[in-house]
Structure formats: structure tokens, C-alpha cells
Amino acid sequence: MEPIIYYVIMEDDTKIHELLLLYFKELPNFECKGCFTSATETRDFLLENPVHLLIADIQLPDMNGMEMIESLPKKPLVVFMTGHNSKKTATKSHEFDAIHYLTKPFSFGDFKEAMKRTVDRMNGKPKTDHSLTEHITFGTGAIKERVLPIEIRFIEVRGNETTIHLGNDDKVSFRQTLKEVSDMLPKTYFLQVHKSYIISLWQLRRLGPDFVTFFGTDAVVPVSRAHRAELRARFRDDSQGTGQ
């Protein structure tokens, strides 16, 4: 029997409380110990009642969620939520060794992935490789873009232009070959699946016969016949090793 994971929700929007509690009903072995709308209330509770997991909004009326967590002598595992698709915020959240980072509005699939990673961490599986949270500078000439690999869903090339598709459907474009971009990425987490596409295995949600989809978007990327066997092997290995 799997151990119970006790969690607390810190979020000033009670509709998000309701959504999370609804999602948790679909998962076994999680038990809510409290829902709070302020960082101060959450901190006071956690000082007396330690839990395994904190699902935390970052922007709260009384205190920044990260500042509250920094003040705790014993820190739980953390899944951050925010309505702001900020690279600065994402970078800071990863400095906290966060389990996952959810950008509102998030789907049940996004939530489920965060809980899978929580269970993996509780079971002692490896945490995120630091190479996902170190900026890479892409582009040549006058236009350059600094990107966190963990934010990348997939990369496509059309003609002379390469586009990186990021979380929350943001994207950046520049002139650089797909081969040059591929050589800059951490190989553990990225794979070329088509002459025009590289995908993030970290963000991969579904593997079809000749396509893939990702968490948090309806985008579909084609997979060429030449890359299918390696992708299926990598997808299977990642599912077993990281809970994806």
C-alpha cells in the first residue's frame, strides 16, 4: 500500500481551491490538510503542522509565496502556480527545487504530471537535471534569445527561420539551423523527431503513431518514420524513470 501524501493549498482564489480538490479526487493516496488564501495563514499552519507537499500560488496579497517558503525552517516539497508567464519567476521557482511549475489556467493533465513527479520524488527518484534550468543563448547576428530549456515544448524550422515554442504558447524566432540548435540542447531531454522538429521529452504528453502532443497546449508535432523507433524507446524509458 502506497503511503499517504499530505498536502496544503496556498492560493487566494477559492475557485482554484475547488478545482484542485476536484482534481485530487481522481488520485489515490493524497490527503488535504488545509486550504488557505494568505501566505501568513499558511505559514502559521505549517509551523505547527508539517506536510509533504505545498501547492502554492506565487503572487499573494500579503506576501510573495516564495518569501513565505524561504521563512519556513522545514520546507515541504513545492508545486508552484502562477498566472504570470514570467521567465524571471520561473527561474526563481526552479531555484527552490520545485517539483513542477503550473501556469494558470492548467489542465488535469498538467496537474496529474505534477503529482506524478511528487510521487517520484517521495520515492527517491532523481530530481530535475540542472541543465534544464540554465539559460541557453540562441540565434546569430544581431538577434539573440536567452531561453530556459525547461520552458521549451518544441522547436521547428521553416525556411531560414527557427522558432522555439515555449510554455503558455509564447514563442521566439531567430536565424539558426536546427542542427546548431540541437547541438546546444541537453541531449537527455530533447530529441529530433522530424527534419523540421525537435521536441522536449520533459514536456511530452502523448505519443501517437506519427505525432506527439504536449502538456498545456493543443499543438501537434509530426514524427517521421525514421525517428519513431528511437522516440518510442525514449518515451518508454522516460515514463519509467521520471514518471512522465
C-alpha positions as CSV (number, residue, x, y, z in Angstrom):
1,M,0.0,0.0,0.0
2,E,1.4,3.4,-1.0
3,P,1.9,5.9,1.8
4,I,-0.5,8.9,2.1
5,I,1.0,12.2,0.9
6,Y,-0.4,15.1,3.0
7,Y,-0.7,18.5,1.2
8,V,-1.7,22.1,1.7
9,I,-3.1,24.6,-0.8
10,M,-2.0,28.2,-0.7
11,E,-4.0,30.3,-3.2
12,D,-6.0,33.5,-2.8
13,D,-8.6,32.4,-5.5
14,T,-11.1,30.0,-3.9
15,K,-12.1,28.7,-7.4
16,I,-8.6,27.3,-7.8
17,H,-9.1,25.6,-4.4
18,E,-12.2,24.0,-5.7
19,L,-10.6,22.9,-8.9
20,L,-7.6,21.4,-7.2
21,L,-9.7,19.5,-4.7
22,L,-11.8,18.2,-7.6
23,Y,-8.6,17.0,-9.4
24,F,-7.3,15.4,-6.2
25,K,-10.4,13.2,-6.0
26,E,-9.2,11.4,-9.1
27,L,-5.9,10.5,-7.5
28,P,-5.3,8.0,-4.6
29,N,-3.0,8.5,-1.6
30,F,-3.3,12.3,-1.4
31,E,-5.0,13.9,1.7
32,C,-5.6,17.6,2.1
33,K,-4.6,19.1,5.5
34,G,-5.7,22.7,4.7
35,C,-6.6,25.3,2.2
36,F,-5.5,28.9,2.8
37,T,-5.9,32.2,1.0
38,S,-3.0,34.0,2.5
39,A,0.7,33.3,2.9
40,T,0.6,34.3,6.6
41,E,-2.1,31.8,7.4
42,T,-0.3,29.1,5.5
43,R,3.0,29.8,7.3
44,D,1.3,29.7,10.8
45,F,-0.3,26.4,10.0
46,L,2.9,24.8,8.5
47,L,5.0,25.8,11.5
48,E,2.8,23.7,13.7
49,N,1.7,21.1,11.1
50,P,4.4,20.0,8.7
51,V,3.1,18.3,5.4
52,H,4.8,16.6,2.5
53,L,3.6,18.9,-0.3
54,L,2.7,22.6,-0.6
55,I,0.8,23.7,-3.8
56,A,1.5,27.4,-3.8
57,D,0.5,30.5,-5.7
58,I,3.4,32.9,-6.0
59,Q,1.6,36.2,-6.0
60,L,-0.5,36.6,-2.8
61,P,-2.0,39.8,-1.3
62,D,0.0,39.7,2.0
63,M,3.3,38.1,1.0
64,N,5.1,36.6,-2.0
65,G,4.7,32.9,-1.9
66,M,8.4,32.2,-2.3
67,E,9.3,34.6,0.5
68,M,6.9,32.6,2.8
69,I,8.6,29.3,1.9
70,E,12.0,30.8,2.5
71,S,10.9,31.7,6.0
72,L,10.0,28.0,6.9
73,P,12.6,26.2,8.9
74,K,11.4,22.9,7.4
75,K,10.3,23.2,3.8
76,P,7.9,20.8,2.1
77,L,8.0,19.8,-1.5
78,V,6.5,22.6,-3.6
79,V,4.4,22.8,-6.8
80,F,4.2,26.5,-7.8
81,M,1.2,28.0,-9.6
82,T,1.1,31.4,-11.2
83,G,-1.0,33.4,-13.7
84,H,2.2,35.2,-14.9
85,N,4.2,33.5,-17.6
86,S,7.4,35.2,-16.4
87,K,10.9,33.8,-17.2
88,K,12.2,35.5,-14.1
89,T,9.5,33.9,-11.9
90,A,10.1,30.5,-13.5
91,T,13.9,30.8,-12.9
92,K,13.4,31.7,-9.3
93,S,10.9,28.9,-8.7
94,H,13.4,26.4,-10.0
95,E,16.0,27.7,-7.6
96,F,13.6,26.4,-4.9
97,D,14.0,22.9,-6.4
98,A,10.3,23.0,-7.2
99,I,8.7,19.7,-8.2
100,H,6.8,21.4,-11.0
101,Y,5.6,24.8,-12.3
102,L,2.0,25.3,-13.3
103,T,0.9,28.3,-15.4
104,K,-2.8,29.1,-15.0
105,P,-5.1,28.0,-16.4
106,F,-3.7,24.5,-16.2
107,S,-5.4,21.2,-17.2
108,F,-6.0,18.0,-15.3
109,G,-3.1,16.5,-17.4
110,D,-0.7,19.3,-16.2
111,F,-1.9,18.7,-12.6
112,K,-1.5,14.9,-12.9
113,E,2.0,15.3,-14.2
114,A,2.9,17.5,-11.2
115,M,1.6,14.8,-8.8
116,K,3.4,12.0,-10.6
117,R,6.6,14.0,-10.1
118,T,5.7,14.5,-6.5
119,V,5.3,10.7,-6.0
120,D,8.6,10.1,-7.8
121,R,10.4,12.5,-5.5
122,M,8.8,10.9,-2.5
123,N,10.0,7.5,-3.7
124,G,13.6,8.8,-4.0
125,K,13.8,9.1,-7.8
126,P,16.2,11.7,-9.2
127,K,15.2,15.4,-9.3
128,T,15.3,17.6,-12.3
129,D,18.7,17.9,-14.0
130,H,20.3,21.3,-13.5
131,S,20.8,21.5,-17.3
132,L,17.1,22.2,-17.7
133,T,17.3,25.4,-15.6
134,E,20.4,27.0,-17.1
135,H,19.8,29.6,-19.9
136,I,21.0,28.9,-23.4
137,T,21.5,31.8,-25.9
138,F,20.2,31.0,-29.4
139,G,20.5,33.0,-32.6
140,T,23.2,34.6,-34.7
141,G,24.0,38.1,-35.7
142,A,22.0,41.0,-34.2
143,I,19.1,38.9,-32.8
144,K,19.7,36.6,-29.9
145,E,17.3,34.9,-27.5
146,R,18.0,33.6,-24.0
147,V,15.8,30.6,-23.1
148,L,15.4,28.2,-20.3
149,P,15.4,24.6,-21.7
150,I,12.7,23.6,-19.2
151,E,10.3,26.1,-20.8
152,I,10.7,24.6,-24.3
153,R,7.9,22.5,-25.7
154,F,9.2,22.0,-29.2
155,I,11.3,23.7,-31.9
156,E,10.5,24.0,-35.5
157,V,12.4,25.3,-38.6
158,R,10.7,26.8,-41.6
159,G,13.0,28.0,-44.4
160,N,15.7,30.1,-42.8
161,E,13.8,30.8,-39.5
162,T,13.8,28.6,-36.4
163,T,11.1,29.1,-33.8
164,I,11.1,27.8,-30.2
165,H,7.6,27.2,-28.8
166,L,7.5,27.9,-25.1
167,G,5.1,27.4,-22.2
168,N,1.7,29.2,-22.4
169,D,2.0,29.4,-26.2
170,D,4.7,32.0,-26.2
171,K,7.4,31.7,-28.8
172,V,10.7,33.2,-30.0
173,S,12.2,33.2,-33.5
174,F,15.7,33.7,-34.9
175,R,18.0,32.6,-37.7
176,Q,19.9,29.4,-36.8
177,T,19.9,25.9,-38.2
178,L,18.1,23.1,-36.5
179,K,21.4,21.2,-36.2
180,E,23.1,24.1,-34.5
181,V,20.2,24.4,-32.0
182,S,20.2,20.7,-31.4
183,D,23.9,20.7,-30.5
184,M,23.2,23.3,-27.8
185,L,20.4,21.4,-26.0
186,P,20.8,18.8,-23.2
187,K,20.5,15.5,-25.0
188,T,18.8,13.8,-22.1
189,Y,15.7,15.8,-22.6
190,F,15.5,16.7,-26.3
191,L,15.1,14.6,-29.4
192,Q,14.8,15.4,-33.1
193,V,11.7,13.6,-34.4
194,H,11.4,15.1,-37.9
195,K,13.6,17.1,-40.3
196,S,11.9,20.2,-39.2
197,Y,11.2,19.5,-35.5
198,I,12.9,18.9,-32.1
199,I,10.8,18.1,-29.1
200,S,11.2,18.2,-25.3
201,L,10.7,14.8,-23.8
202,W,10.2,16.6,-20.5
203,Q,7.0,18.3,-21.9
204,L,5.8,15.3,-23.9
205,R,2.2,14.2,-23.0
206,R,1.1,11.7,-25.7
207,L,2.8,9.6,-28.3
208,G,0.7,8.7,-31.3
209,P,1.5,6.6,-34.4
210,D,3.1,9.5,-36.2
211,F,2.7,12.5,-34.0
212,V,3.2,13.8,-30.4
213,T,1.3,16.3,-28.1
214,F,2.5,18.2,-25.1
215,F,1.2,19.3,-21.7
216,G,-0.8,22.6,-21.7
217,T,-1.3,23.0,-25.4
218,D,-3.3,21.6,-28.4
219,A,-0.2,21.7,-30.6
220,V,0.6,18.6,-32.6
221,V,4.1,17.8,-34.0
222,P,4.6,15.2,-36.7
223,V,7.0,12.3,-36.2
224,S,8.8,10.9,-39.3
225,R,9.2,7.2,-39.8
226,A,13.0,7.4,-39.4
227,H,12.7,8.7,-35.8
228,R,9.7,6.6,-34.5
229,A,11.7,3.7,-33.0
230,E,14.1,5.9,-31.0
231,L,11.2,8.1,-29.8
232,R,9.2,5.2,-28.6
233,A,12.2,3.8,-26.7
234,R,13.0,7.2,-25.2
235,F,9.3,7.8,-24.3
236,R,9.1,4.4,-22.6
237,D,12.4,5.0,-20.7
238,D,11.3,8.5,-19.5
239,S,7.9,7.2,-18.4
240,Q,9.6,4.6,-16.2
241,G,12.4,6.8,-15.0
242,T,10.7,10.2,-14.4
243,G,7.0,9.5,-14.1
244,Q,6.1,11.2,-17.3
